[in-house]
Amino acid sequence: MRALLSFLLLAAVVQAAPADYERKIVKEMNERYDFPVLTTFLKQVIHDHPVFEGVSLTATRIDASWRFEPVDPPRRMRNGDWVVWDQKDQEGHFDLYFKFDPTHSVTIEAKRLARDRFELVALSLDEWVKMQ
């Protein structure tokens, strides 16, 4: 019985750690980004560039809110088809991307000028390589 209780307690601690980590990332991202303004920025980029390299950006889905995106490396949030990746090591730079097939994405490279001001740097078509 004692072993079972120890196991259940350990399982609860292990499950709490990912939830705590997720809350930490969401808190940090909310401190760095005004997500309603980021959504407006994303919509403006799509309006200005409705098709890029033959890929329709207007066909992508944008939801009402952003949520944690559990991928590695972390510091990513998702809104519909789009993911924002905060590259903390590159001060102010971040990517917004959506994968339109398993190996390709359109990426919006941008710079965060302030929590609520963003600047388009470039658009690119990227190929994803699966590491084995």
Phi and psi in radians as a Rosetta constraint file:
Dihedral C 1 N 2 CA 2 C 2 CIRCULARHARMONIC -1.072 0.35
Dihedral N 2 CA 2 C 2 N 3 CIRCULARHARMONIC -0.684 0.35
Dihedral C 2 N 3 CA 3 C 3 CIRCULARHARMONIC -1.113 0.35
Dihedral N 3 CA 3 C 3 N 4 CIRCULARHARMONIC -0.707 0.35
Dihedral C 3 N 4 CA 4 C 4 CIRCULARHARMONIC -1.119 0.35
Dihedral N 4 CA 4 C 4 N 5 CIRCULARHARMONIC -0.773 0.35
Dihedral C 4 N 5 CA 5 C 5 CIRCULARHARMONIC -1.105 0.35
Dihedral N 5 CA 5 C 5 N 6 CIRCULARHARMONIC -0.712 0.35
Dihedral C 5 N 6 CA 6 C 6 CIRCULARHARMONIC -1.087 0.35
Dihedral N 6 CA 6 C 6 N 7 CIRCULARHARMONIC -0.727 0.35
Dihedral C 6 N 7 CA 7 C 7 CIRCULARHARMONIC -1.115 0.35
Dihedral N 7 CA 7 C 7 N 8 CIRCULARHARMONIC -0.785 0.35
Dihedral C 7 N 8 CA 8 C 8 CIRCULARHARMONIC -1.121 0.35
Dihedral N 8 CA 8 C 8 N 9 CIRCULARHARMONIC -0.682 0.35
Dihedral C 8 N 9 CA 9 C 9 CIRCULARHARMONIC -1.132 0.35
Dihedral N 9 CA 9 C 9 N 10 CIRCULARHARMONIC -0.767 0.35
Dihedral C 9 N 10 CA 10 C 10 CIRCULARHARMONIC -1.081 0.35
Dihedral N 10 CA 10 C 10 N 11 CIRCULARHARMONIC -0.736 0.35
Dihedral C 10 N 11 CA 11 C 11 CIRCULARHARMONIC -1.086 0.35
Dihedral N 11 CA 11 C 11 N 12 CIRCULARHARMONIC -0.705 0.35
Dihedral C 11 N 12 CA 12 C 12 CIRCULARHARMONIC -1.137 0.35
Dihedral N 12 CA 12 C 12 N 13 CIRCULARHARMONIC -0.702 0.35
Dihedral C 12 N 13 CA 13 C 13 CIRCULARHARMONIC -1.154 0.35
Dihedral N 13 CA 13 C 13 N 14 CIRCULARHARMONIC -0.753 0.35
Dihedral C 13 N 14 CA 14 C 14 CIRCULARHARMONIC -1.113 0.35
Dihedral N 14 CA 14 C 14 N 15 CIRCULARHARMONIC -0.693 0.35
Dihedral C 14 N 15 CA 15 C 15 CIRCULARHARMONIC -1.234 0.35
Dihedral N 15 CA 15 C 15 N 16 CIRCULARHARMONIC -0.559 0.35
Dihedral C 15 N 16 CA 16 C 16 CIRCULARHARMONIC -1.210 0.35
Dihedral N 16 CA 16 C 16 N 17 CIRCULARHARMONIC -0.589 0.35
Dihedral C 16 N 17 CA 17 C 17 CIRCULARHARMONIC -1.033 0.35
Dihedral N 17 CA 17 C 17 N 18 CIRCULARHARMONIC -0.854 0.35
Dihedral C 17 N 18 CA 18 C 18 CIRCULARHARMONIC -1.081 0.35
Dihedral N 18 CA 18 C 18 N 19 CIRCULARHARMONIC -0.660 0.35
Dihedral C 18 N 19 CA 19 C 19 CIRCULARHARMONIC -1.138 0.35
Dihedral N 19 CA 19 C 19 N 20 CIRCULARHARMONIC -0.716 0.35
Dihedral C 19 N 20 CA 20 C 20 CIRCULARHARMONIC -1.108 0.35
Dihedral N 20 CA 20 C 20 N 21 CIRCULARHARMONIC -0.727 0.35
Dihedral C 20 N 21 CA 21 C 21 CIRCULARHARMONIC -1.096 0.35
Dihedral N 21 CA 21 C 21 N 22 CIRCULARHARMONIC -0.769 0.35
Dihedral C 21 N 22 CA 22 C 22 CIRCULARHARMONIC -1.060 0.35
Dihedral N 22 CA 22 C 22 N 23 CIRCULARHARMONIC -0.795 0.35
Dihedral C 22 N 23 CA 23 C 23 CIRCULARHARMONIC -1.062 0.35
Dihedral N 23 CA 23 C 23 N 24 CIRCULARHARMONIC -0.689 0.35
Dihedral C 23 N 24 CA 24 C 24 CIRCULARHARMONIC -1.089 0.35
Dihedral N 24 CA 24 C 24 N 25 CIRCULARHARMONIC -0.813 0.35
Dihedral C 24 N 25 CA 25 C 25 CIRCULARHARMONIC -1.117 0.35
Dihedral N 25 CA 25 C 25 N 26 CIRCULARHARMONIC -0.802 0.35
Dihedral C 25 N 26 CA 26 C 26 CIRCULARHARMONIC -1.049 0.35
Dihedral N 26 CA 26 C 26 N 27 CIRCULARHARMONIC -0.742 0.35
Dihedral C 26 N 27 CA 27 C 27 CIRCULARHARMONIC -1.082 0.35
Dihedral N 27 CA 27 C 27 N 28 CIRCULARHARMONIC -0.818 0.35
Dihedral C 27 N 28 CA 28 C 28 CIRCULARHARMONIC -1.072 0.35
Dihedral N 28 CA 28 C 28 N 29 CIRCULARHARMONIC -0.746 0.35
Dihedral C 28 N 29 CA 29 C 29 CIRCULARHARMONIC -1.160 0.35
Dihedral N 29 CA 29 C 29 N 30 CIRCULARHARMONIC -0.683 0.35
Dihedral C 29 N 30 CA 30 C 30 CIRCULARHARMONIC -1.156 0.35
Dihedral N 30 CA 30 C 30 N 31 CIRCULARHARMONIC -0.516 0.35
Dihedral C 30 N 31 CA 31 C 31 CIRCULARHARMONIC -1.262 0.35
Dihedral N 31 CA 31 C 31 N 32 CIRCULARHARMONIC -0.534 0.35
Dihedral C 31 N 32 CA 32 C 32 CIRCULARHARMONIC -1.572 0.35
Dihedral N 32 CA 32 C 32 N 33 CIRCULARHARMONIC -0.463 0.35
Dihedral C 32 N 33 CA 33 C 33 CIRCULARHARMONIC -2.288 0.35
Dihedral N 33 CA 33 C 33 N 34 CIRCULARHARMONIC 2.374 0.35
Dihedral C 33 N 34 CA 34 C 34 CIRCULARHARMONIC -1.541 0.35
Dihedral N 34 CA 34 C 34 N 35 CIRCULARHARMONIC 1.738 0.35
Dihedral C 34 N 35 CA 35 C 35 CIRCULARHARMONIC -1.125 0.35
Dihedral N 35 CA 35 C 35 N 36 CIRCULARHARMONIC -0.621 0.35
Dihedral C 35 N 36 CA 36 C 36 CIRCULARHARMONIC -1.063 0.35
Dihedral N 36 CA 36 C 36 N 37 CIRCULARHARMONIC -0.681 0.35
Dihedral C 36 N 37 CA 37 C 37 CIRCULARHARMONIC -1.218 0.35
Dihedral N 37 CA 37 C 37 N 38 CIRCULARHARMONIC -0.658 0.35
Dihedral C 37 N 38 CA 38 C 38 CIRCULARHARMONIC -1.086 0.35
Dihedral N 38 CA 38 C 38 N 39 CIRCULARHARMONIC -0.678 0.35
Dihedral C 38 N 39 CA 39 C 39 CIRCULARHARMONIC -1.091 0.35
Dihedral N 39 CA 39 C 39 N 40 CIRCULARHARMONIC -0.747 0.35
Dihedral C 39 N 40 CA 40 C 40 CIRCULARHARMONIC -1.094 0.35
Dihedral N 40 CA 40 C 40 N 41 CIRCULARHARMONIC -0.737 0.35
Dihedral C 40 N 41 CA 41 C 41 CIRCULARHARMONIC -1.048 0.35
Dihedral N 41 CA 41 C 41 N 42 CIRCULARHARMONIC -0.822 0.35
Dihedral C 41 N 42 CA 42 C 42 CIRCULARHARMONIC -1.037 0.35
Dihedral N 42 CA 42 C 42 N 43 CIRCULARHARMONIC -0.800 0.35
Dihedral C 42 N 43 CA 43 C 43 CIRCULARHARMONIC -1.089 0.35
Dihedral N 43 CA 43 C 43 N 44 CIRCULARHARMONIC -0.649 0.35
Dihedral C 43 N 44 CA 44 C 44 CIRCULARHARMONIC -1.175 0.35
Dihedral N 44 CA 44 C 44 N 45 CIRCULARHARMONIC -0.736 0.35
Dihedral C 44 N 45 CA 45 C 45 CIRCULARHARMONIC -1.073 0.35
Dihedral N 45 CA 45 C 45 N 46 CIRCULARHARMONIC -0.748 0.35
Dihedral C 45 N 46 CA 46 C 46 CIRCULARHARMONIC -1.127 0.35
Dihedral N 46 CA 46 C 46 N 47 CIRCULARHARMONIC -0.702 0.35
Dihedral C 46 N 47 CA 47 C 47 CIRCULARHARMONIC -1.077 0.35
Dihedral N 47 CA 47 C 47 N 48 CIRCULARHARMONIC -0.740 0.35
Dihedral C 47 N 48 CA 48 C 48 CIRCULARHARMONIC -1.320 0.35
Dihedral N 48 CA 48 C 48 N 49 CIRCULARHARMONIC -0.421 0.35
Dihedral C 48 N 49 CA 49 C 49 CIRCULARHARMONIC -2.348 0.35
Dihedral N 49 CA 49 C 49 N 50 CIRCULARHARMONIC 1.232 0.35
Dihedral C 49 N 50 CA 50 C 50 CIRCULARHARMONIC -1.124 0.35
Dihedral N 50 CA 50 C 50 N 51 CIRCULARHARMONIC -0.477 0.35
Dihedral C 50 N 51 CA 51 C 51 CIRCULARHARMONIC -2.322 0.35
Dihedral N 51 CA 51 C 51 N 52 CIRCULARHARMONIC 2.317 0.35
Dihedral C 51 N 52 CA 52 C 52 CIRCULARHARMONIC -2.290 0.35
Dihedral N 52 CA 52 C 52 N 53 CIRCULARHARMONIC 2.145 0.35
Dihedral C 52 N 53 CA 53 C 53 CIRCULARHARMONIC 0.895 0.35
Dihedral N 53 CA 53 C 53 N 54 CIRCULARHARMONIC 0.689 0.35
Dihedral C 53 N 54 CA 54 C 54 CIRCULARHARMONIC 1.418 0.35
Dihedral N 54 CA 54 C 54 N 55 CIRCULARHARMONIC 0.025 0.35
Dihedral C 54 N 55 CA 55 C 55 CIRCULARHARMONIC -1.822 0.35
Dihedral N 55 CA 55 C 55 N 56 CIRCULARHARMONIC 2.198 0.35
Dihedral C 55 N 56 CA 56 C 56 CIRCULARHARMONIC -1.332 0.35
Dihedral N 56 CA 56 C 56 N 57 CIRCULARHARMONIC 2.064 0.35
Dihedral C 56 N 57 CA 57 C 57 CIRCULARHARMONIC -1.460 0.35
Dihedral N 57 CA 57 C 57 N 58 CIRCULARHARMONIC -0.421 0.35
Dihedral C 57 N 58 CA 58 C 58 CIRCULARHARMONIC -1.247 0.35
Dihedral N 58 CA 58 C 58 N 59 CIRCULARHARMONIC -0.293 0.35
Dihedral C 58 N 59 CA 59 C 59 CIRCULARHARMONIC -1.445 0.35
Dihedral N 59 CA 59 C 59 N 60 CIRCULARHARMONIC -0.086 0.35
Dihedral C 59 N 60 CA 60 C 60 CIRCULARHARMONIC -1.364 0.35
Dihedral N 60 CA 60 C 60 N 61 CIRCULARHARMONIC 2.717 0.35
Dihedral C 60 N 61 CA 61 C 61 CIRCULARHARMONIC -1.670 0.35
Dihedral N 61 CA 61 C 61 N 62 CIRCULARHARMONIC 2.339 0.35
Dihedral C 61 N 62 CA 62 C 62 CIRCULARHARMONIC -2.166 0.35
Dihedral N 62 CA 62 C 62 N 63 CIRCULARHARMONIC 2.142 0.35
Dihedral C 62 N 63 CA 63 C 63 CIRCULARHARMONIC -1.567 0.35
Dihedral N 63 CA 63 C 63 N 64 CIRCULARHARMONIC -3.123 0.35
Dihedral C 63 N 64 CA 64 C 64 CIRCULARHARMONIC -1.363 0.35
Dihedral N 64 CA 64 C 64 N 65 CIRCULARHARMONIC -0.388 0.35
Dihedral C 64 N 65 CA 65 C 65 CIRCULARHARMONIC -2.524 0.35
Dihedral N 65 CA 65 C 65 N 66 CIRCULARHARMONIC 2.887 0.35
Dihedral C 65 N 66 CA 66 C 66 CIRCULARHARMONIC -1.757 0.35
Dihedral N 66 CA 66 C 66 N 67 CIRCULARHARMONIC 2.627 0.35
Dihedral C 66 N 67 CA 67 C 67 CIRCULARHARMONIC -2.454 0.35
Dihedral N 67 CA 67 C 67 N 68 CIRCULARHARMONIC 2.813 0.35
Dihedral C 67 N 68 CA 68 C 68 CIRCULARHARMONIC -1.032 0.35
Dihedral N 68 CA 68 C 68 N 69 CIRCULARHARMONIC 2.406 0.35
Dihedral C 68 N 69 CA 69 C 69 CIRCULARHARMONIC -1.965 0.35
Dihedral N 69 CA 69 C 69 N 70 CIRCULARHARMONIC 1.896 0.35
Dihedral C 69 N 70 CA 70 C 70 CIRCULARHARMONIC -1.424 0.35
Dihedral N 70 CA 70 C 70 N 71 CIRCULARHARMONIC 1.254 0.35
Dihedral C 70 N 71 CA 71 C 71 CIRCULARHARMONIC -2.189 0.35
Dihedral N 71 CA 71 C 71 N 72 CIRCULARHARMONIC 2.864 0.35
Dihedral C 71 N 72 CA 72 C 72 CIRCULARHARMONIC -1.993 0.35
Dihedral N 72 CA 72 C 72 N 73 CIRCULARHARMONIC 2.296 0.35
Dihedral C 72 N 73 CA 73 C 73 CIRCULARHARMONIC -1.272 0.35
Dihedral N 73 CA 73 C 73 N 74 CIRCULARHARMONIC 2.753 0.35
Dihedral C 73 N 74 CA 74 C 74 CIRCULARHARMONIC -1.312 0.35
Dihedral N 74 CA 74 C 74 N 75 CIRCULARHARMONIC -2.790 0.35
Dihedral C 74 N 75 CA 75 C 75 CIRCULARHARMONIC 1.210 0.35
Dihedral N 75 CA 75 C 75 N 76 CIRCULARHARMONIC 0.782 0.35
Dihedral C 75 N 76 CA 76 C 76 CIRCULARHARMONIC -2.248 0.35
Dihedral N 76 CA 76 C 76 N 77 CIRCULARHARMONIC 2.519 0.35
Dihedral C 76 N 77 CA 77 C 77 CIRCULARHARMONIC -2.290 0.35
Dihedral N 77 CA 77 C 77 N 78 CIRCULARHARMONIC 2.588 0.35
Dihedral C 77 N 78 CA 78 C 78 CIRCULARHARMONIC -2.017 0.35
Dihedral N 78 CA 78 C 78 N 79 CIRCULARHARMONIC 2.501 0.35
Dihedral C 78 N 79 CA 79 C 79 CIRCULARHARMONIC -2.409 0.35
Dihedral N 79 CA 79 C 79 N 80 CIRCULARHARMONIC 1.840 0.35
Dihedral C 79 N 80 CA 80 C 80 CIRCULARHARMONIC 1.074 0.35
Dihedral N 80 CA 80 C 80 N 81 CIRCULARHARMONIC -2.155 0.35
Dihedral C 80 N 81 CA 81 C 81 CIRCULARHARMONIC -1.457 0.35
Dihedral N 81 CA 81 C 81 N 82 CIRCULARHARMONIC -0.181 0.35
Dihedral C 81 N 82 CA 82 C 82 CIRCULARHARMONIC -1.756 0.35
Dihedral N 82 CA 82 C 82 N 83 CIRCULARHARMONIC 2.498 0.35
Dihedral C 82 N 83 CA 83 C 83 CIRCULARHARMONIC -2.166 0.35
Dihedral N 83 CA 83 C 83 N 84 CIRCULARHARMONIC 2.322 0.35
Dihedral C 83 N 84 CA 84 C 84 CIRCULARHARMONIC -1.751 0.35
Dihedral N 84 CA 84 C 84 N 85 CIRCULARHARMONIC 2.295 0.35
Dihedral C 84 N 85 CA 85 C 85 CIRCULARHARMONIC -2.066 0.35
Dihedral N 85 CA 85 C 85 N 86 CIRCULARHARMONIC 1.961 0.35
Dihedral C 85 N 86 CA 86 C 86 CIRCULARHARMONIC -1.483 0.35
Dihedral N 86 CA 86 C 86 N 87 CIRCULARHARMONIC 1.963 0.35
Dihedral C 86 N 87 CA 87 C 87 CIRCULARHARMONIC -1.620 0.35
Dihedral N 87 CA 87 C 87 N 88 CIRCULARHARMONIC 1.440 0.35
Dihedral C 87 N 88 CA 88 C 88 CIRCULARHARMONIC -0.973 0.35
Dihedral N 88 CA 88 C 88 N 89 CIRCULARHARMONIC -0.517 0.35
Dihedral C 88 N 89 CA 89 C 89 CIRCULARHARMONIC -1.266 0.35
Dihedral N 89 CA 89 C 89 N 90 CIRCULARHARMONIC -0.329 0.35
Dihedral C 89 N 90 CA 90 C 90 CIRCULARHARMONIC -1.930 0.35
Dihedral N 90 CA 90 C 90 N 91 CIRCULARHARMONIC 1.614 0.35
Dihedral C 90 N 91 CA 91 C 91 CIRCULARHARMONIC -0.849 0.35
Dihedral N 91 CA 91 C 91 N 92 CIRCULARHARMONIC 2.043 0.35
Dihedral C 91 N 92 CA 92 C 92 CIRCULARHARMONIC 1.524 0.35
Dihedral N 92 CA 92 C 92 N 93 CIRCULARHARMONIC -0.270 0.35
Dihedral C 92 N 93 CA 93 C 93 CIRCULARHARMONIC -1.577 0.35
Dihedral N 93 CA 93 C 93 N 94 CIRCULARHARMONIC 2.472 0.35
Dihedral C 93 N 94 CA 94 C 94 CIRCULARHARMONIC -2.631 0.35
Dihedral N 94 CA 94 C 94 N 95 CIRCULARHARMONIC 2.850 0.35
Dihedral C 94 N 95 CA 95 C 95 CIRCULARHARMONIC -2.075 0.35
Dihedral N 95 CA 95 C 95 N 96 CIRCULARHARMONIC 2.511 0.35
Dihedral C 95 N 96 CA 96 C 96 CIRCULARHARMONIC -2.019 0.35
Dihedral N 96 CA 96 C 96 N 97 CIRCULARHARMONIC 2.184 0.35
Dihedral C 96 N 97 CA 97 C 97 CIRCULARHARMONIC -2.478 0.35
Dihedral N 97 CA 97 C 97 N 98 CIRCULARHARMONIC 2.745 0.35
Dihedral C 97 N 98 CA 98 C 98 CIRCULARHARMONIC -2.425 0.35
Dihedral N 98 CA 98 C 98 N 99 CIRCULARHARMONIC 2.404 0.35
Dihedral C 98 N 99 CA 99 C 99 CIRCULARHARMONIC -1.540 0.35
Dihedral N 99 CA 99 C 99 N 100 CIRCULARHARMONIC 2.114 0.35
Dihedral C 99 N 100 CA 100 C 100 CIRCULARHARMONIC -1.706 0.35
Dihedral N 100 CA 100 C 100 N 101 CIRCULARHARMONIC -0.144 0.35
Dihedral C 100 N 101 CA 101 C 101 CIRCULARHARMONIC -2.706 0.35
Dihedral N 101 CA 101 C 101 N 102 CIRCULARHARMONIC 3.048 0.35
Dihedral C 101 N 102 CA 102 C 102 CIRCULARHARMONIC -1.055 0.35
Dihedral N 102 CA 102 C 102 N 103 CIRCULARHARMONIC -0.360 0.35
Dihedral C 102 N 103 CA 103 C 103 CIRCULARHARMONIC -2.134 0.35
Dihedral N 103 CA 103 C 103 N 104 CIRCULARHARMONIC 0.081 0.35
Dihedral C 103 N 104 CA 104 C 104 CIRCULARHARMONIC -2.376 0.35
Dihedral N 104 CA 104 C 104 N 105 CIRCULARHARMONIC 2.595 0.35
Dihedral C 104 N 105 CA 105 C 105 CIRCULARHARMONIC -2.521 0.35
Dihedral N 105 CA 105 C 105 N 106 CIRCULARHARMONIC 2.769 0.35
Dihedral C 105 N 106 CA 106 C 106 CIRCULARHARMONIC -1.790 0.35
Dihedral N 106 CA 106 C 106 N 107 CIRCULARHARMONIC 2.284 0.35
Dihedral C 106 N 107 CA 107 C 107 CIRCULARHARMONIC -2.079 0.35
Dihedral N 107 CA 107 C 107 N 108 CIRCULARHARMONIC 2.303 0.35
Dihedral C 107 N 108 CA 108 C 108 CIRCULARHARMONIC -1.757 0.35
Dihedral N 108 CA 108 C 108 N 109 CIRCULARHARMONIC 1.937 0.35
Dihedral C 108 N 109 CA 109 C 109 CIRCULARHARMONIC -1.551 0.35
Dihedral N 109 CA 109 C 109 N 110 CIRCULARHARMONIC 2.280 0.35
Dihedral C 109 N 110 CA 110 C 110 CIRCULARHARMONIC -2.453 0.35
Dihedral N 110 CA 110 C 110 N 111 CIRCULARHARMONIC 2.933 0.35
Dihedral C 110 N 111 CA 111 C 111 CIRCULARHARMONIC -2.176 0.35
Dihedral N 111 CA 111 C 111 N 112 CIRCULARHARMONIC 2.366 0.35
Dihedral C 111 N 112 CA 112 C 112 CIRCULARHARMONIC -1.567 0.35
Dihedral N 112 CA 112 C 112 N 113 CIRCULARHARMONIC 1.933 0.35
Dihedral C 112 N 113 CA 113 C 113 CIRCULARHARMONIC -1.464 0.35
Dihedral N 113 CA 113 C 113 N 114 CIRCULARHARMONIC -0.541 0.35
Dihedral C 113 N 114 CA 114 C 114 CIRCULARHARMONIC -2.763 0.35
Dihedral N 114 CA 114 C 114 N 115 CIRCULARHARMONIC 3.052 0.35
Dihedral C 114 N 115 CA 115 C 115 CIRCULARHARMONIC -0.984 0.35
Dihedral N 115 CA 115 C 115 N 116 CIRCULARHARMONIC -0.516 0.35
Dihedral C 115 N 116 CA 116 C 116 CIRCULARHARMONIC -2.148 0.35
Dihedral N 116 CA 116 C 116 N 117 CIRCULARHARMONIC 0.413 0.35
Dihedral C 116 N 117 CA 117 C 117 CIRCULARHARMONIC -2.439 0.35
Dihedral N 117 CA 117 C 117 N 118 CIRCULARHARMONIC 2.258 0.35
Dihedral C 117 N 118 CA 118 C 118 CIRCULARHARMONIC -2.329 0.35
Dihedral N 118 CA 118 C 118 N 119 CIRCULARHARMONIC 2.660 0.35
Dihedral C 118 N 119 CA 119 C 119 CIRCULARHARMONIC -2.282 0.35
Dihedral N 119 CA 119 C 119 N 120 CIRCULARHARMONIC 2.301 0.35
Dihedral C 119 N 120 CA 120 C 120 CIRCULARHARMONIC -1.256 0.35
Dihedral N 120 CA 120 C 120 N 121 CIRCULARHARMONIC 2.264 0.35
Dihedral C 120 N 121 CA 121 C 121 CIRCULARHARMONIC -1.777 0.35
Dihedral N 121 CA 121 C 121 N 122 CIRCULARHARMONIC -0.855 0.35
Dihedral C 121 N 122 CA 122 C 122 CIRCULARHARMONIC -2.899 0.35
Dihedral N 122 CA 122 C 122 N 123 CIRCULARHARMONIC 2.814 0.35
Dihedral C 122 N 123 CA 123 C 123 CIRCULARHARMONIC -2.005 0.35
Dihedral N 123 CA 123 C 123 N 124 CIRCULARHARMONIC 2.533 0.35
Dihedral C 123 N 124 CA 124 C 124 CIRCULARHARMONIC -2.573 0.35
Dihedral N 124 CA 124 C 124 N 125 CIRCULARHARMONIC 2.739 0.35
Dihedral C 124 N 125 CA 125 C 125 CIRCULARHARMONIC -1.845 0.35
Dihedral N 125 CA 125 C 125 N 126 CIRCULARHARMONIC 2.111 0.35
Dihedral C 125 N 126 CA 126 C 126 CIRCULARHARMONIC -2.058 0.35
Dihedral N 126 CA 126 C 126 N 127 CIRCULARHARMONIC 2.552 0.35
Dihedral C 126 N 127 CA 127 C 127 CIRCULARHARMONIC -1.818 0.35
Dihedral N 127 CA 127 C 127 N 128 CIRCULARHARMONIC 2.336 0.35
Dihedral C 127 N 128 CA 128 C 128 CIRCULARHARMONIC -1.679 0.35
Dihedral N 128 CA 128 C 128 N 129 CIRCULARHARMONIC 2.262 0.35
Dihedral C 128 N 129 CA 129 C 129 CIRCULARHARMONIC -1.901 0.35
Dihedral N 129 CA 129 C 129 N 130 CIRCULARHARMONIC 2.190 0.35
Dihedral C 129 N 130 CA 130 C 130 CIRCULARHARMONIC -1.446 0.35
Dihedral N 130 CA 130 C 130 N 131 CIRCULARHARMONIC 2.140 0.35
Dihedral C 130 N 131 CA 131 C 131 CIRCULARHARMONIC -1.453 0.35
Dihedral N 131 CA 131 C 131 N 132 CIRCULARHARMONIC 2.352 0.35
